[in-house]
Amino acid sequence: MKTLNENAINEHNSQSKEAHDHKYNFLTEQVPDGENIIRKLTDFQIAIPSWALGNGGTRFGRFAGKGEPRNLLEKIQDVGLLHQLNQSSGAISLHFPWDVVEDMEAVKALASEYGLRFDAVNSNTFQDQKDQHESYKFGSLQHVDPAVRKQAIKHNIEVIKQGIELGSKSLTVWLADGSCFPGQLNFKNAFQNTLESLKQIYAALPADWKMFVEYKAFEPNFYSSTVGDWGQSLLYATKLGPQAYTLVDLGHHLPNANIEQIVSLLLMEEKLGGFHFNDSKYGDDDLTAGSIKPYQLFLIFNELIQGMDERNMNHASDLGWMIDASHNVKDPLEDLLQSVEAIMIAYAQALLVDKKALKEAQDKNDVTQAQEILQHAFRTDVRPLVAEARLRAGGALNPIGLYRDMELRKELVNARGFETIATGL
């Protein structure tokens, strides 16, 4: 059952429509390409991961939220609610075996009711499941024991089968494999074992699917990671074939990594598959996108737009866009609304960059002018454009304001209770 209806959204929008129109009209006088930007913003959709709909945790504990979705159908309802509010969250990404599909037709029907599609499906070989025969304590696809590798491969192939039924078109493989101490494993053998395992999974992909190989510098292993950086991921993707790509998680880098440069080079090599958006202060903090480094997010989008336009790529569909965050102290739905807003703002700001002027400055080694061009776009308040795109699509001018005014979290708690858990952690 839908929590929101069109009348509730329209009534709430009417309260701030006059103020919005004033800001929007003022901005469009300065932005001649506003209509084109709004069309691009409307098309641009961010997938919501099912595991982000509840409170995450730390190594010290997990403080459960209230009214978290108890099953897959309720997770779809939550993403549907987000999409009703912002009209920019039109996809859900499932994680197996956490997201048990007991009734495939009911799941697909509910997603369709909310206008949602199923984005990348995600496998889990970083933790042992109940009644699992082999343990992943010392790795999965890299493991020295062929029986463990076989089990992990089988799981990934089962995830692909689930994804086919859902209408997904991609598989994300993130590996916790690695080592905590020197001498624990043979690096070359670990790489080769992982590659041979990935080859078997890759062979099970439908012809129109993609495999995303994610990387991570550390955690849960702190001496080595089998896919420790973008170079190693690119190496796997290149060896696997044309359907394999590198997936960039903004938190999966060592401090001060130049992520916008990484993005540019992966696009150049035609091996960038997509993004997991979040933000970080220290490492893989999984914080709200844009909450710590909004300028970096803008610079990443600037490289993305330049690289995609050079190859005539569709901004909305040719790469995978997804949030990957963990909410320890916030209402998860409010946090996700903030993340989507920040992503849309950075995208809109990057669309404002005068690409011709920037190239001229670069060709003249005019460093000052190049900085001025970028920072002019970044410092432009594009929120009225983002809000106008939401408004035209049928969303709320102020999604968090409407969410709070209608006390939607209280409604979810009343329906589901206080002690519910959305993730498998």
C-alpha positions in Angstrom: 0.0 0.0 0.0 1.4 3.4 -1.0 2.1 5.7 1.9 1.9 8.9 -0.1 -0.5 10.1 -2.7 -0.3 12.9 -5.3 -2.6 15.2 -3.4 -0.4 15.1 -0.3 2.6 16.0 -2.4 0.8 18.8 -4.2 -0.6 20.3 -1.0 2.9 20.3 0.6 4.4 21.8 -2.6 1.9 24.6 -2.6 3.2 25.9 0.7 6.6 26.6 -0.8 5.9 27.0 -4.5 6.0 30.8 -4.5 9.4 31.0 -2.8 10.7 28.2 -5.1 9.5 30.0 -8.3 11.3 33.2 -7.2 14.6 31.3 -6.7 14.2 29.3 -9.9 13.4 32.3 -12.1 16.4 34.2 -10.7 18.7 31.3 -11.4 17.5 30.6 -14.9 18.2 34.2 -15.9 21.9 33.3 -15.2 21.8 29.8 -16.6 20.8 29.8 -20.3 20.9 26.0 -20.5 18.5 25.4 -17.6 15.9 23.5 -19.5 18.4 21.0 -20.9 19.9 20.5 -17.4 16.4 19.9 -15.9 15.8 17.2 -18.6 19.0 15.5 -17.7 18.3 15.7 -14.0 14.8 14.1 -14.6 16.4 11.2 -16.4 19.2 10.7 -13.9 18.2 8.0 -11.4 20.1 6.7 -8.3 19.7 3.1 -7.3 19.0 2.5 -3.6 20.7 -0.6 -2.0 18.4 -2.7 0.1 20.9 -2.9 2.9 20.9 0.9 3.3 17.2 1.0 4.5 18.2 0.1 8.0 20.8 1.3 10.5 24.2 -0.1 10.0 26.8 -0.7 12.6 30.4 -0.5 13.7 32.9 -3.0 15.0 31.6 -2.1 18.5 27.9 -2.6 18.0 24.8 -1.8 16.0 22.1 0.5 17.3 18.9 -0.7 15.6 16.6 1.9 14.2 12.8 1.8 14.5 10.4 0.6 11.9 13.1 -0.9 9.7 11.8 -3.1 6.8 11.5 -6.7 7.9 11.5 -8.3 4.5 12.1 -7.7 0.8 8.5 -6.4 0.2 8.9 -3.8 2.9 12.3 -2.8 1.5 10.7 -2.2 -1.9 8.0 -0.1 -0.1 10.7 2.1 1.5 12.5 2.7 -1.8 9.1 3.4 -3.4 8.5 6.0 -0.7 11.8 7.6 -1.4 11.1 7.7 -5.1 7.7 9.2 -4.5 9.4 12.0 -2.5 12.3 12.8 -4.9 11.5 11.1 -8.2 15.2 10.3 -8.5 15.4 6.9 -6.7 13.8 4.7 -9.4 15.8 1.5 -8.8 16.6 -0.9 -6.0 19.7 -3.0 -5.7 19.3 -6.4 -3.9 21.8 -8.3 -1.8 21.8 -12.0 -1.6 21.3 -14.1 0.5 20.0 -11.2 2.7 17.1 -10.5 0.3 15.2 -13.7 0.2 12.7 -13.7 -2.7 9.9 -16.0 -1.5 7.4 -14.8 -4.1 9.1 -13.6 -7.3 5.9 -12.4 -8.9 4.7 -10.4 -5.9 8.2 -8.8 -5.6 8.2 -7.7 -9.3 4.6 -6.5 -9.1 5.2 -4.3 -6.1 8.3 -2.8 -7.7 6.3 -2.1 -10.8 3.6 -0.4 -8.8 6.2 2.0 -7.5 7.8 2.5 -10.8 11.0 0.8 -9.7 13.5 -1.4 -11.7 16.0 -3.8 -10.2 19.6 -2.5 -10.5 22.7 -4.7 -10.0 22.4 -7.8 -7.8 25.1 -8.2 -5.2 26.7 -11.4 -3.9 27.9 -12.0 -0.4 30.9 -14.1 0.3 32.3 -11.9 3.1 30.4 -13.6 5.9 29.2 -17.1 6.8 25.5 -17.8 6.5 23.4 -20.2 8.6 23.9 -23.8 7.7 26.8 -22.9 5.3 29.1 -25.9 4.8 32.4 -24.1 4.2 33.7 -21.0 6.0 34.9 -17.8 4.4 37.1 -16.9 7.4 40.2 -17.0 5.2 38.7 -15.9 2.0 36.3 -17.1 -0.7 37.2 -16.8 -4.3 40.9 -16.7 -3.3 40.8 -19.5 -0.8 43.5 -22.2 -0.8 40.7 -24.9 -0.5 39.0 -25.6 -3.8 35.9 -26.6 -2.0 35.5 -23.1 -0.5 36.1 -21.5 -3.9 33.5 -23.8 -5.5 30.9 -22.8 -2.9 31.6 -19.1 -3.5 31.4 -19.5 -7.3 28.1 -21.4 -7.0 26.6 -18.6 -4.8 27.5 -16.0 -7.4 25.9 -18.0 -10.2 22.8 -18.4 -8.1 22.7 -14.6 -7.6 22.9 -14.2 -11.4 19.9 -16.5 -11.8 17.9 -14.5 -9.3 18.9 -11.3 -11.1 17.7 -12.7 -14.4 14.2 -13.4 -13.0 14.1 -9.8 -11.6 15.2 -8.2 -14.8 18.5 -7.0 -13.5 21.4 -6.6 -15.9 24.5 -6.7 -13.8 26.3 -8.5 -11.0 28.5 -6.7 -8.4 31.3 -8.8 -6.9 32.9 -7.3 -3.7 35.5 -9.5 -2.0 36.6 -9.3 1.6 39.5 -11.6 0.5 43.0 -10.7 1.6 45.3 -11.2 4.5 45.9 -9.6 7.9 49.6 -10.5 8.5 52.7 -10.9 6.3 53.2 -14.5 5.2 49.6 -15.4 5.6 49.1 -16.1 2.0 50.9 -16.2 -1.3 49.9 -13.0 -3.2 50.3 -14.5 -6.7 48.4 -17.7 -5.9 45.6 -15.6 -4.3 45.4 -13.5 -7.4 45.3 -16.5 -9.7 42.7 -18.3 -7.6 40.5 -15.3 -7.6 40.9 -14.8 -11.4 40.0 -18.5 -12.1 37.0 -18.2 -9.8 35.8 -15.0 -11.5 36.2 -16.6 -14.9 33.7 -19.3 -14.0 31.2 -16.6 -12.7 31.8 -14.5 -15.8 31.0 -17.5 -18.0 27.5 -17.7 -16.4 26.7 -14.1 -17.4 23.9 -13.5 -20.0 25.2 -11.8 -23.1 23.6 -8.5 -22.1 24.9 -8.4 -18.6 27.8 -6.7 -16.9 30.1 -7.8 -14.1 31.3 -5.1 -11.8 34.5 -5.9 -9.9 34.7 -3.7 -6.8 37.9 -2.9 -5.0 38.9 -1.9 -1.4 42.2 -0.8 0.1 41.5 -2.3 3.5 39.0 -3.8 5.9 38.3 -6.5 6.9 41.9 -7.4 6.0 44.6 -4.9 6.9 47.8 -6.2 5.3 46.6 -7.0 1.8 43.4 -7.1 -0.2 43.0 -9.4 -3.2 41.3 -6.5 -5.1 43.0 -3.7 -3.3 42.8 -0.8 -5.7 41.5 0.3 -9.1 44.5 -1.1 -10.9 44.0 -4.6 -9.6 40.3 -4.3 -10.4 41.1 -3.1 -13.9 43.5 -6.0 -14.3 40.8 -8.5 -13.5 38.2 -6.7 -15.7 40.7 -6.7 -18.6 41.6 -10.4 -18.2 37.9 -11.4 -17.9 36.6 -9.8 -21.0 34.3 -7.0 -22.4 31.5 -7.6 -20.0 33.6 -7.0 -16.9 34.1 -3.5 -15.5 35.6 -1.7 -12.5 33.2 -0.4 -9.9 34.3 2.7 -8.0 33.1 3.1 -4.4 34.1 6.6 -3.2 35.1 5.3 0.2 37.3 2.4 -1.0 40.4 4.5 -1.3 43.4 5.4 0.8 43.2 9.0 2.2 43.7 11.8 -0.4 43.4 9.5 -3.4 42.7 11.5 -6.6 39.4 9.7 -7.4 38.5 12.1 -10.3 41.8 11.1 -12.0 41.0 7.4 -11.5 37.5 8.0 -13.0 38.9 9.8 -16.1 41.4 7.0 -16.8 38.9 4.2 -16.4 36.5 6.0 -18.8 39.4 6.4 -21.2 40.0 2.6 -21.1 36.2 2.0 -21.4 36.3 0.0 -18.2 34.4 2.2 -15.8 31.2 0.3 -14.8 29.7 2.6 -12.3 29.7 4.1 -8.8 28.8 3.4 -5.2 28.3 6.9 -3.8 29.1 7.8 -0.2 31.5 10.1 1.6 34.3 9.7 4.1 36.6 11.6 6.5 39.1 8.8 7.2 38.4 5.7 5.2 35.4 3.7 4.2 33.2 5.7 6.6 30.0 5.2 4.4 28.8 8.7 5.3 26.1 10.7 3.5 27.2 11.6 0.0 28.4 15.2 -0.2 28.5 15.6 3.6 32.3 15.8 3.8 33.8 16.4 0.4 31.2 18.1 -1.9 33.9 19.7 -4.1 35.5 16.3 -4.8 32.0 14.9 -5.8 31.6 17.8 -8.2 35.1 17.3 -9.7 34.3 13.6 -10.2 31.1 14.5 -12.1 33.1 17.0 -14.1 35.4 14.3 -15.3 32.5 11.9 -15.8 30.5 14.3 -18.0 33.6 15.2 -20.1 34.5 11.5 -20.6 31.0 10.3 -21.3 30.3 13.1 -23.7 33.4 12.4 -25.7 32.2 8.8 -26.2 28.5 9.8 -26.8 27.4 7.9 -23.7 24.0 8.3 -22.1 24.5 9.9 -18.7 21.5 8.2 -17.2 21.9 4.6 -18.4 25.4 3.8 -19.6 27.0 3.7 -16.2 25.6 2.2 -12.9 24.7 4.8 -10.2 24.1 3.6 -6.7 24.4 4.7 -3.1 26.3 2.5 -0.7 26.1 4.0 2.8 25.7 3.0 6.4 23.5 5.0 8.8 24.6 4.8 12.4 22.9 7.8 13.9 20.4 9.0 11.3 17.0 7.9 10.0 18.1 5.9 7.0 15.4 7.3 4.7 16.3 10.9 5.6 20.0 10.1 5.0 19.2 8.6 1.6 17.2 11.6 0.7 20.2 13.8 1.6 22.6 11.7 -0.4 20.4 11.7 -3.6 20.1 15.4 -3.3 23.8 15.9 -3.0 24.5 13.7 -6.0 21.9 15.6 -8.1 23.4 18.9 -7.1 27.0 17.8 -8.0 25.7 16.5 -11.3 23.9 19.8 -12.1 26.9 21.9 -11.1 29.1 19.8 -13.4 26.7 20.3 -16.2 27.2 24.1 -15.8 30.9 23.9 -16.5 31.9 25.8 -19.6 33.7 22.9 -21.3 35.0 25.0 -24.2 36.4 27.7 -22.0 38.0 25.1 -19.7 39.7 23.4 -22.7 41.0 26.8 -23.9 42.4 27.6 -20.5 44.0 24.1 -20.3 45.6 24.5 -23.7 47.1 27.8 -22.7 48.3 26.5 -19.3 46.1 29.2 -17.7 45.9 27.6 -14.3 44.1 30.5 -12.7 41.4 30.7 -15.3 40.8 26.9 -15.2 40.3 27.1 -11.5 37.9 30.1 -11.9 35.8 28.2 -14.4 35.4 25.1 -12.2 34.8 27.1 -9.0 32.2 29.3 -10.7 30.1 26.3 -11.5 30.7 24.7 -8.1 29.7 27.9 -6.2 26.5 28.3 -8.2 23.5 27.4 -6.1 21.7 24.9 -8.4 19.2 23.7 -5.8 16.3 25.4 -7.6 17.1 23.5 -10.7 17.2 20.2 -8.8 13.9 21.1 -7.1 12.3 22.1 -10.3 13.2 18.8 -11.9 11.6 17.0 -8.9 8.5 19.2 -9.1 8.0 18.5 -12.9 8.4 14.8 -12.3 5.8 14.8 -9.5 8.0 14.8 -6.5 8.3 17.0 -3.4 10.0 20.4 -3.5 11.2 19.6 0.0 11.3 15.8 0.4 12.6 15.7 4.0 10.2 18.4 5.0 7.3 16.4 3.7 8.6 13.2 5.2 8.8 14.9 8.6 5.5 16.8 8.4 3.6 13.6 7.6 5.5 11.7 10.4 6.2 8.9 7.9 8.8 7.3 10.2 6.2 7.1 13.0 3.8 5.5 10.5 6.5 2.9 9.6 7.1 2.2 13.3 3.4 1.7 14.0 3.2 -0.8 11.1 6.4 -2.7 11.8 7.4 -2.1 15.4 10.5 -0.9 17.2 12.8 -3.9 17.1 13.2 -4.7 13.4 16.4 -5.3 11.4 16.8 -4.6 7.7 20.3 -5.9 7.0 22.1 -9.2 7.5 24.9 -7.8 9.6 
